[in-house]
Amino acid sequence: MSKGRVCLAYSGLDTSTILKYLVLEGYTVVAYLANVGQDEDWAEVEKKALYLGAEKMVIRDLQKEFVEEIVHRAIQCNAIYEDRYLLGTSLARPIIAREQVRVAKEENCTILSHGCTGKGNDQVRFELAFYALLPTCEILAPWRMPEFIEKFKGRADLLRFAEEHKIPVSSSPKAPWSMDSNLVHCSYEAGALEQVDYTPPKELWTQTIDPEDAPDKPYHFTIFFEKGIPVKVVTEDKKEVTDSLELFLLLNKIGHDHGVGRIDIVENRFIGLKSRGCYDTPGLTIARLAHIDLEGLVLDSRVRELRDQFCTISWSRQLYNGMYFSPEREFIENSIVFSQENVNGKVRMMAYKGQAYVLGRSSESSNLYSEEDASMDSLSTFSPMDTTGFIAINAIRLKKYGAQKEKDGKPLTEV
């Protein structure tokens, strides 16, 4: 008799081992894999899962909803974690987890399982999502089960188990680091990269070519935005792309071909550990730069200040920490959407040797910028003399502060 029906998030060697392990332990396993833009042999994945004993293999193409529901919102709020990381891994997790719950319901699975390690962020992201989406679910996390950890102390044990149970393992040499990719980015962690002073070799990067090898000629293109969302890209050869997924893939290609979007960082994981990660994120790096530039033209300064302080940091941390399916994320997103009402226009750009550059921007939906007001040669709408009173009023409290510091024997001149 089966111990229960398990919906397992399935992909590589670890989850192939987990699948077989669960089958041998007496569980009925439905394997699930989300297509979020990673490079996979989908037919081979299904064949392998069924060979290992899965009752069924479910593969879902989630690329478009990934772009439209998550990536677009990340662009609207200029999402970033610790000033550098564009959240490529974190962004995909809510979509993957939500579909896994849907599959579990369709297949009458009451147990959800994944292959996340006990030291990473993903275990938190998936399980918080599972509990929010299916509060009654049971979760099997093998890499936190003592009996599983005792049996599999490292990759050698996994390979030994694979050999014993005739689990197909890739014959290609394993890279000395782990990789996780989707249509937003590819991450590289662990192994040789745990030495934080180790310089990644050229062959590590898969989503961008080395900037030194990029074309010597810059590439020009224009991104059009509506309400903060990229809706059209026109290339220098006049090609127009408007489909949300195809547009993002085009920005990825431009970034890839010109080496745009690489970072190598040490970040703070939610669970308290520091980790070193290398990421190449070509399309999102370009889209974010263009969006920030357009906001400079059309967004009210105080709204932008509050959005940056409140929405950008909070939404990014919510995604990173696995709090996507939370009331605070819904609350934040209402503010993000409101802030983007007038973020309409186009940004002309250039990609060249590892960088993207803004060449110009324009918009017809905002009158916040006035060339006449800004001109040093015009006095018709704004006179420099008007600032005398403005400065005097703003100086009142500063004068009092300076006087108090003098009185306290701590004059500001000595700071």
MARKOL-509393 format. One line per 5 residues: for each residue x, y, z of C-alpha. Coordinates in pm, whole numbers, m for minus. Example, Ala and Ser with C-alpha at 12.3 -4.5 7.8 and 13.67 -1.06 7.14 Angstrom:
REM MARKOL-509393
1230 m450 780 ~ 1367 m106 714
//
This chain:
REM MARKOL-509393
0 0 0 ~ 130 346 m95 ~ 248 575 185 ~ 92 864 m6 ~ 90 1053 m333
385 1289 m373 ~ 425 1569 m627 ~ 801 1606 m669 ~ 973 1906 m830 ~ 1202 1715 m1063
1515 1799 m1263 ~ 1873 1670 m1223 ~ 2077 1406 m1038 ~ 1960 1502 m688 ~ 1590 1480 m771
1641 1166 m982 ~ 1787 1009 m669 ~ 1504 1149 m458 ~ 1245 1015 m702 ~ 1387 665 m688
1435 687 m311 ~ 1071 786 m257 ~ 948 507 m485 ~ 1158 254 m292 ~ 1020 395 35
669 319 m84 ~ 542 652 m212 ~ 353 709 m539 ~ 537 990 m718 ~ 410 1237 m975
714 1419 m1117 ~ 673 1784 m1213 ~ 899 2016 m1411 ~ 838 2380 m1501 ~ 968 2529 m1824
1081 2877 m1722 ~ 1327 2914 m2006 ~ 1601 2672 m1905 ~ 1775 2450 m2159 ~ 1632 2096 m2125
1571 1789 m2335 ~ 1206 1768 m2236 ~ 1136 1429 m2394 ~ 1441 1280 m2226 ~ 1338 1423 m1889
996 1259 m1915 ~ 1143 929 m2031 ~ 1388 924 m1741 ~ 1126 1007 m1476 ~ 895 730 m1591
1188 487 m1607 ~ 1273 565 m1245 ~ 922 481 m1132 ~ 719 801 m1150 ~ 353 734 m1208
338 1039 m1432 ~ 561 1320 m1558 ~ 399 1664 m1587 ~ 583 1940 m1777 ~ 433 2290 m1791
547 2582 m2007 ~ 533 2883 m1775 ~ 757 3121 m1969 ~ 494 3374 m2072 ~ 328 3404 m1733
674 3426 m1577 ~ 749 3731 m1791 ~ 409 3898 m1761 ~ 336 3836 m1392 ~ 678 3853 m1232
945 3997 m1461 ~ 732 4293 m1566 ~ 664 4380 m1203 ~ 1036 4354 m1128 ~ 1103 4604 m1407
830 4840 m1284 ~ 981 4862 m936 ~ 1347 4838 m1048 ~ 1385 4531 m827 ~ 1730 4470 m686
1873 4295 m379 ~ 2166 4439 m187 ~ 2229 4697 m461 ~ 2348 4445 m724 ~ 2153 4120 m756
1856 4134 m996 ~ 1687 3835 m830 ~ 1690 3603 m1130 ~ 1651 3282 m928 ~ 1405 3431 m679
1178 3567 m951 ~ 1106 3224 m1097 ~ 1022 3046 m772 ~ 664 3175 m716 ~ 555 3069 m1065
716 2725 m1030 ~ 572 2668 m682 ~ 222 2781 m777 ~ 208 2543 m1071 ~ 340 2258 m858
47 2310 m621 ~ m193 2311 m917 ~ m44 1985 m1043 ~ m64 1834 m695 ~ m434 1916 m678
m499 1779 m1027 ~ m318 1455 m946 ~ m465 1419 m594 ~ m124 1452 m428 ~ m132 1556 m63
248 1564 m27 ~ 479 1816 m196 ~ 852 1749 m229 ~ 1159 1927 m366 ~ 1534 1872 m393
1652 2197 m232 ~ 1948 2172 2 ~ 1926 2253 371 ~ 2158 2554 344 ~ 2000 2746 58
1721 3001 14 ~ 1510 2791 m222 ~ 1384 2554 47 ~ 1233 2857 222 ~ 1088 3005 m96
919 2684 m208 ~ 785 2579 128 ~ 645 2919 225 ~ 471 2925 m113 ~ 337 2571 m62
192 2654 279 ~ 29 2974 151 ~ m120 2805 m157 ~ m213 2473 4 ~ m225 2518 384
m316 2154 445 ~ m24 2010 249 ~ 249 1786 386 ~ 606 1862 275 ~ 888 1613 223
1228 1784 216 ~ 1476 1494 179 ~ 1787 1706 233 ~ 1656 1783 583 ~ 1558 1422 665
1821 1256 892 ~ 1782 914 730 ~ 1830 1061 380 ~ 2132 1270 483 ~ 2287 967 651
2253 769 329 ~ 2369 1046 96 ~ 2660 1238 247 ~ 2783 1377 m83 ~ 2786 1347 m459
2984 1021 m443 ~ 2696 858 m253 ~ 2447 991 m507 ~ 2651 847 m793 ~ 2687 514 m612
2309 497 m561 ~ 2256 590 m926 ~ 2483 308 m1037 ~ 2312 54 m809 ~ 1967 146 m938
2067 210 m1300 ~ 1979 579 m1285 ~ 2111 747 m1603 ~ 2375 1008 m1522 ~ 2519 1259 m1769
2845 1135 m1919 ~ 2973 1489 m1969 ~ 3222 1621 m1712 ~ 3055 1804 m1427 ~ 3144 2173 m1397
3319 2257 m1068 ~ 3020 2473 m965 ~ 2640 2441 m961 ~ 2422 2615 m1217 ~ 2056 2715 m1227
1908 2892 m1527 ~ 1582 3040 m1646 ~ 1492 3295 m1912 ~ 1601 3581 m1684 ~ 1948 3463 m1589
2187 3184 m1500 ~ 2336 3151 m1153 ~ 2668 2984 m1070 ~ 2744 2886 m711 ~ 2927 2640 m486
3226 2422 m570 ~ 3525 2623 m683 ~ 3326 2946 m642 ~ 3316 2902 m264 ~ 3670 3044 m271
3562 3407 m285 ~ 3892 3523 m439 ~ 3871 3267 m721 ~ 3826 3433 m1060 ~ 3562 3260 m1272
3700 3138 m1606 ~ 3548 3251 m1933 ~ 3374 2918 m1985 ~ 3164 2964 m1670 ~ 2935 3224 m1825
2658 3081 m2045 ~ 2419 3373 m2098 ~ 2671 3638 m2205 ~ 2985 3632 m2412 ~ 3300 3778 m2263
3297 4159 m2313 ~ 3650 4136 m2452 ~ 3517 3911 m2728 ~ 3208 4123 m2800 ~ 3175 4299 m3136
3382 4613 m3188 ~ 3073 4788 m3328 ~ 2800 4912 m3090 ~ 2443 4790 m3138 ~ 2154 5039 m3133
1791 4969 m3040 ~ 1487 5138 m2886 ~ 1261 5013 m2604 ~ 903 5141 m2578 ~ 722 5139 m2241
358 5157 m2137 ~ 287 5198 m1766 ~ 641 5091 m1687 ~ 624 4771 m1892 ~ 835 4717 m2207
586 4667 m2490 ~ 800 4702 m2803 ~ 1161 4683 m2912 ~ 1281 4821 m3245 ~ 1628 4710 m3353
1875 4902 m3567 ~ 1770 4696 m3868 ~ 1406 4808 m3811 ~ 1285 4477 m3672 ~ 989 4527 m3433
899 4284 m3156 ~ 589 4328 m2938 ~ 512 3982 m2797 ~ 604 3989 m2426 ~ 810 3670 m2430
975 3730 m2767 ~ 1060 4085 m2663 ~ 1238 3966 m2350 ~ 1422 3695 m2543 ~ 1537 3962 m2791
1678 4176 m2508 ~ 1850 3862 m2379 ~ 2010 3808 m2718 ~ 2128 4168 m2744 ~ 2274 4147 m2394
2430 3808 m2464 ~ 2593 3916 m2787 ~ 2749 4223 m2625 ~ 2840 4080 m2283 ~ 2591 4287 m2083
2471 4187 m1737 ~ 2745 3999 m1549 ~ 2799 4028 m1174 ~ 3009 3839 m919 ~ 2898 3904 m560
2889 3782 m202 ~ 2530 3808 m75 ~ 2345 3753 252 ~ 2106 3460 237 ~ 1776 3476 424
1880 3188 649 ~ 2178 3387 779 ~ 2469 3257 573 ~ 2679 3453 328 ~ 2724 3298 m17
2918 3382 m328 ~ 2723 3388 m653 ~ 2799 3473 m1013 ~ 2506 3577 m1230 ~ 2458 3680 m1590
2128 3859 m1647 ~ 2140 4022 m1992 ~ 1783 4120 m2084 ~ 1668 4233 m1741 ~ 1981 4444 m1693
1901 4630 m2014 ~ 1528 4667 m1943 ~ 1590 4792 m1589 ~ 1839 5055 m1705 ~ 1598 5184 m1970
1308 5191 m1725 ~ 1502 5384 m1461 ~ 1605 5637 m1723 ~ 1250 5690 m1848 ~ 1128 5738 m1491
1372 6026 m1456 ~ 1175 6206 m1727 ~ 816 6126 m1633 ~ 793 6029 m1264 ~ 715 6282 m991
1020 6325 m769 ~ 846 6257 m439 ~ 663 5952 m576 ~ 992 5820 m709 ~ 1165 5879 m375
894 5693 m182 ~ 879 5413 m437 ~ 1256 5363 m419 ~ 1263 5368 m39 ~ 948 5167 16
848 4955 m283 ~ 1178 4868 m451 ~ 1353 4748 m137 ~ 1046 4580 17 ~ 929 4398 m298
1281 4278 m373 ~ 1331 4146 m21 ~ 990 3979 m26 ~ 1084 3792 m343 ~ 1429 3701 m213
1292 3577 120 ~ 1008 3374 m32 ~ 724 3601 80 ~ 561 3640 m261 ~ 227 3489 m157
178 3733 128 ~ m50 4029 206 ~ 247 4265 225 ~ 349 4180 m133 ~ m6 4251 m256
m5 4579 m63 ~ 329 4685 m210 ~ 226 4596 m566 ~ m76 4824 m551 ~ 164 5111 m489
396 4996 m767 ~ 112 4988 m1022 ~ m5 5335 m918 ~ 346 5476 m953 ~ 370 5356 m1313
58 5522 m1458 ~ 260 5781 m1651 ~ 574 5578 m1723 ~ 511 5578 m2097 ~ 761 5658 m2368
1068 5530 m2545 ~ 1435 5499 m2463 ~ 1705 5481 m2730 ~ 1991 5255 m2628 ~ 2325 5112 m2730
2497 4791 m2622 ~ 2874 4777 m2644 ~ 3153 4573 m2485 ~ 2981 4466 m2162 ~ 2771 4778 m2107
2433 4918 m2208 ~ 2406 5293 m2257 ~ 2110 5530 m2282 ~ 2133 5761 m2581 ~ 1806 5950 m2539
1450 5931 m2416 ~ 1109 6084 m2496 ~ 751 6073 m2372 ~ 421 6235 m2464 ~ 235 6140 m2146
403 6367 m1893 ~ 458 6742 m1870 ~ 687 6727 m1567 ~ 991 6814 m1776 ~ 996 7153 m1948
1284 7241 m2172 ~ 1195 7608 m2128 ~ 1194 7585 m1747 ~ 1525 7401 m1744 ~ 1698 7634 m1989
1967 7863 m1854 ~ 1868 8108 m2128 ~ 1500 8141 m2032 ~ 1351 8358 m1754 ~ 987 8343 m1864
850 8082 m1622 ~ 1116 8052 m1354 ~ 1345 8328 m1236 ~ 1671 8254 m1054 ~ 1575 8536 m812
1279 8325 m693 ~ 1519 8088 m521 ~ 1632 8351 m270 ~ 1324 8303 m54 ~ 1335 7927 m107
1690 7910 26 ~ 1610 8142 318 ~ 1319 7930 437 ~ 1515 7605 411 ~ 1807 7765 596
1605 7850 909 ~ 1646 7515 1085 ~ 2005 7476 964 ~ 2098 7812 1116 ~ 1946 7706 1446
2126 7371 1428 ~ 2460 7542 1361 ~ 2405 7788 1645 ~ 2320 7509 1889 ~ 2636 7317 1792
2842 7634 1859 ~ 2674 7671 2198 ~ 2751 7307 2284 ~ 3117 7359 2200 ~ 3097 7130 1897
3101 7372 1602 ~ 3028 7219 1264 ~ 3351 7366 1131 ~ 3539 7104 1334 ~ 3339 6803 1214
//
